[in-house]
Amino acid sequence: MAEQKILGFAGSLRAGSYNRLLLRAAAEVAPHQMTIETFDLTPIPLYNQDLDVGEGPQPVARFREAIDHADGVLIATPEYQHGISGVLKNALDWASRPPGRSVLRGKPIAMMGASPSPVGTARAHMQLREILLYVQAQMVVVPEVLVAHATEKFDDEGSFTDEVGRRFMRQLLENLGEAITASGAEIISTLR
């Protein structure tokens, strides 16, 4: 199987974010043919259509290019006030441009999330699915990796210690890999 390059990013700016730690855990359990490179959303400015000319601001151009060159995307979303964070929404607003031709269109994307909440990030996932559906991303939605009670699922070194959660994460990444392979086969058959 060909190597698959995944771009991961977390919708949290906090250095010790559970979702950043979740991306680190994903890199540990990823299938052998898959590499996960993380992208820090911190430098991305607030969306302003006046700035969205050409490639846009440099951090945005780097973000769009990273998505474009990745075989798939892995989003780790926190849940703020029953939805995704402003940081994540802002990044997706930038990535979704230009309408109908964004780097998200047709891109295989999986999502996961961690929260101290007893329901994990279930509501944030629903909102994120709506956004990704609208931009015509290829969503990989099962199994759901919704880490609840996150304060109890990471040790002092930041390692994700929930073995059931790690198995679900591994399966999600395998499903993402299958979606990437299938979309590549579809592109090849379209070119013939």
Secondary structure, DSSP 8 states (H G I E B T S, - for coil): ---EEEEEEES---TT-HHHHHHHHHHHHS-TTEEEEE---TT-----GGG-STT-SHHHHHHHHHHHHSSEEEEE---BTTB--HHHHHHHHHHT-STTS-TTTT-EEEEEEE-SSTTTTHHHHHHHHHHHHHTT-EEEEEEEEEE-SGGGTB-TT--B--HHHHHHHHHHHHHHHHHHHHHHHHHHHHH-
